[in-house]
Amino acid sequence: MRIISIRENPAYKDMAIEYFSSKWSVPRIVYEDSITHCISTPSPLPQWYLLMEENEIIGSTGLITNDFISRMDLYPWVCGVFIEEKHRGNAYASLLLEKAKEDSRKSGFKNLYLSTDHIGFYEKYGFHYIGQGYHPWGEESRIYESSL
């Protein structure tokens, strides 16, 4: 099991673009643009990660400046946390979340945020609910914070 940083391993760029765009209902061009530019930017954000077992992608996550949510004063945001169904129940998401926390800490951030509708999952990994946030498409999500 290994976590691949696309920034550090640009050969995985196209694989990451395809994977993220296949899992989330965000237009492919958004992932393509963000993942492509994460490789060369001097900024610590965005970051994109793949969780690999042998040559198979079994999960993913990213670190971004905003997750399409109204609380633009908060960042970085962990996004796109996904574990393939047949690999769920093994706490593999914790590996991705720890990598996101580690890289956020190294970049000087004091907190990490996420938005989700899942209740009871992220609390297991050090996140706590801080309030509601609102999306441009009119929905709302719970906002969680983890101190780094």
Summary of the structure (lengths in Angstrom):
residues: 148
radius of gyration: 14.4
end to end distance: 24.1
largest distance: 40.4
contacts: 426
relative contact order: 0.15
helix: 32%
strand: 32%
